[in-house]
Amino acid sequence: QVQLVESGGGSVQAGGSLRLSCAASRYFDSRYYMAWFRQAPGEEREGVAAIRSTGFTRYTDSVKGRFTISKDNDKNTVYLQMNSLKPEDTAIYLCAAVQTTEWLLQPLNVLPYNYWGQGTQVTVSS
């Protein structure tokens, strides 16, 4: 079992920045994906960014050029740097992980992920 704990959410003005962190309770001993999803009230959960253990990354179109996903293997932690935030970025942001050697064709789809954090709220005001 792996526990994921997110932190770094908060309230900012449009144009501001936040950095989210997701700490895993243990090291993954094989290939894995970690990802950030978000869910706004009344909306479906949306994949925002994903990173593979190899360093491969994938972003949803609406955050390209604004958000950056990265990882620190020594700390078992994944980060999401969010710049130029917009009101439409307001949501609960959740961290997810899956240990797999397979290449995921859709790493921003919720289905492959079997470990989830509790989420952290991000609110962007105009």
Order of alpha helices (4+ residues) and beta strands (2+ residues): beta-beta-beta-beta-beta-beta-beta-beta-beta-beta-beta
